[in-house]
Amino acid sequence: MVCAVRSTVGGRLYLGQAEDIGPGGITLRRPRDVPVVAQTRITLTFDLPGTRKTIDVDGLVVTDRRSGSFRRTGIRFLGPSAEQVAMLGEFRRRE
């Protein structure tokens, strides 16, 4: 899945692109000059492609590394609602 993701870290807004997503977390492709240390809390907002569903969820950075001209950041969702987990699982099965 590829979709735009808005993330907020320490009150600052950043834009990225989802590379992989599931009910438990997401991998983002982000600008390389904005590193984030593991265990940093992050707020994510994204629209599931092909749906009219917007996901707003908090997460915790698990990994953040440089990958070519971008960064690849792995984020584990913190406390997604049952509805969000169901939407993400259903979306994943359709992909």
Secondary structure per residue as TSV (DSSP state, phi and psi in degrees):
chain	resnum	aa	ss	phi	psi
A	1	M	-	360.0	138.7
A	2	V	-	-125.6	123.8
A	3	C	-	-155.7	157.4
A	4	A	E	-74.6	141.8
A	5	V	E	-130.9	129.6
A	6	R	E	-96.6	128.5
A	7	S	E	-126.0	145.7
A	8	T	E	-122.3	123.5
A	9	V	E	-128.5	121.9
A	10	G	T	56.6	35.7
A	11	G	T	82.2	-1.7
A	12	R	E	-104.5	139.0
A	13	L	E	-92.8	133.7
A	14	Y	E	-130.9	152.0
A	15	L	E	-110.5	144.3
A	16	G	E	-150.1	-174.7
A	17	Q	E	-131.6	130.2
A	18	A	E	-71.2	135.3
A	19	E	E	-106.7	-32.0
A	20	D	E	-152.2	142.6
A	21	I	E	-147.7	146.7
A	22	G	E	-153.3	179.7
A	23	P	T	-61.8	-23.2
A	24	G	T	-99.8	-12.7
A	25	G	E	175.6	-172.0
A	26	I	E	-149.4	150.4
A	27	T	E	-112.3	126.8
A	28	L	E	-108.7	145.3
A	29	R	E	-103.1	120.1
A	30	R	E	-131.8	167.3
A	31	P	E	-58.2	139.4
A	32	R	T	-71.5	-19.5
A	33	D	T	-90.4	14.0
A	34	V	-	-127.2	72.6
A	35	P	-	-69.6	151.6
A	36	V	-	-133.2	130.4
A	37	V	-	-78.4	150.9
A	38	A	T	-57.4	149.3
A	39	Q	T	76.9	8.4
A	40	T	-	-79.1	133.1
A	41	R	E	-76.8	143.9
A	42	I	E	-144.7	144.0
A	43	T	E	-108.8	131.5
A	44	L	E	-119.4	143.5
A	45	T	E	-137.6	126.7
A	46	F	E	-155.2	154.4
A	47	D	E	-100.2	133.0
A	48	L	-	-72.9	122.6
A	49	P	T	-56.2	139.6
A	50	G	T	77.4	4.2
A	51	T	S	-128.9	174.6
A	52	R	S	-110.5	32.8
A	53	K	-	-104.6	129.0
A	54	T	E	-108.7	133.5
A	55	I	E	-106.3	126.9
A	56	D	E	-119.9	117.5
A	57	V	E	-150.4	147.0
A	58	D	E	-87.3	154.0
A	59	G	E	-146.8	174.1
A	60	L	E	-128.8	126.0
A	61	V	E	-66.7	126.6
A	62	V	E	-101.0	-44.5
A	63	T	E	-138.8	152.3
A	64	D	E	-153.6	114.0
A	65	R	E	-142.4	156.6
A	66	R	E	-74.9	139.6
A	67	S	E	-142.6	93.7
A	68	G	T	66.9	-127.6
A	69	S	T	-92.5	12.0
A	70	F	E	-130.6	-179.1
A	71	R	E	-114.6	147.4
A	72	R	E	-114.7	120.1
A	73	T	E	-121.7	122.0
A	74	G	E	-94.5	130.2
A	75	I	E	-129.1	130.8
A	76	R	E	-97.0	130.3
A	77	F	E	-68.6	142.1
A	78	L	E	-110.4	115.5
A	79	G	S	60.7	43.8
A	80	P	-	-65.4	149.8
A	81	S	-	-70.9	160.7
A	82	A	H	-58.8	-37.0
A	83	E	H	-65.2	-42.5
A	84	Q	H	-64.2	-43.4
A	85	V	H	-60.3	-44.0
A	86	A	H	-63.2	-44.8
A	87	M	H	-61.6	-44.9
A	88	L	H	-66.9	-40.4
A	89	G	H	-63.7	-43.7
A	90	E	H	-64.1	-43.5
A	91	F	H	-61.7	-43.4
A	92	R	H	-61.8	-40.3
A	93	R	H	-65.8	-31.5
A	94	R	H	-74.0	-26.9
A	95	E	-	-70.6	360.0
